């Protein structure tokens, strides 16, 4: 299926969801809308919740996410109890895709979800951001691709937290990938023809670093052309992208800026590469800054979408993220903590989606 058509279909579904609304449970005070017609949270809801449902997205291997988030349920139940909430059960799941998490949140089948900024922007008619993740800053923040390449430019984390990251376009160790990297490292600008000959792997259409911002990079540098205009594109998860790049089956992949950190060990020990990932997987493009991941809540249930619950959940997750246990759990996404967020923080992501949809 054409990727641009897929995005348009998803956008249509999201708009329809925004028009029809979701089923809500009873609460003490009903929700309202603001001057722009956006639904606003009720003042309060029931503090007795039988089952609260959390969902994470598969930007890391699913088994790793499940193992790392084990125990989060007890931490959240205890933290919310201190704030007057009686939560009997907390279920944690991992979605099949970014879009699946957005759809589940919109429908109210999930109460709280960790969504990338682009995914949240697409589904923000029926969900609302409550927190933005902070990440450790990186030793490299250059806009020049060649500045990211080789062991001498190996990216390490800094202590300073940041609210954004960059997306990178990488050329792998395939014969053609090496040709592209050689040109970039020599200071040459790649042509559209150079890129169009390559075999690409990308992520879901609402992935910020895996689709949206690489598309914007192409549009900015190649006369409005986008990923959907490329001749050979495959959709994979990030682990699949790196594995197939290591095998020489894919020439170009896209990922967040610290992606090579996550797969450096597998690159050599599991996938058999002799040289380091920093020398063999070269950056050929750098995107604009991408606003960090969100923690978002459904609008479909007023026992969830109310000011008291939102404030309690914000404070609980911020508190947990500052503990040793919380740092280990949320470290799966490189989140170092959380800051309270506003929907308007993601206007840029909505603009990015709008550009791609066109």
ABEGO torsion letter per residue (X at the ends): XBAAAAAAAAAAAAAAAAAAEBBBBBBABBBBBBAAGBBBBBABBBABBABBBBBBBBABBAAAAAAAABGAAAAAAAAAAAAGBBBABBBBBBBABAAAAAAAAAAGABABBBBBAAAAAAAAAABBBABBBBBBBBABABABAAAABEAAABBBBBABBBABBBBBBBBBABAAAAAAAAAAAAGBBBBAAAAAABBBBBBBAABAAAAAAAAAAAAAABGGBBAAABABBBBBBAAAAAAAAAAGABABBBBBAAAAAAAAAAAAAAAGBABBAAAABBBABBBBBBBBBBBBBBAABAAABBAAAAAAAAAAAAAAAABAAAAAAAAAAGBAEBBBBBAAAAAAAAAAAAAAAX
